[in-house]
């Protein structure tokens, strides 16, 4: 009897893993003491997403509202990757979650370590998300 040990690679997860490695590298550089290194890393971060969007929460018609959530789109199609989270004080990300999607699948959270969570938040906090 023969068993098939071949498992198909999930390209969406591989894409997320690759992006996470880049985000960890950038985050380390963003915390460097050298101004030139930090500025170069910021430039790379600013150029990395396809889009950065924000949205408001529920409000009464005609009432004032504030931006509450953000999305940073890193890749589209199959596979797609995004970071979502809440906007805190002064238009800065206060938390973040990475999600992947492939053709015919819903957005699924990419499971991260505490170190990756810190790097992801550092990355997201480089973007001003206010009005």
Secondary structure by P-SEA (a helix, b strand, c coil): cccccbbbbcaaaaaaaaaaaaaaaaaaaaacccaaaaaaaaaaaaacccccccccccccccccccccbbbbbccccccccbbbbbbcccccccbbbbbbbccccccccccccaaaaaaaaaaaacccccc
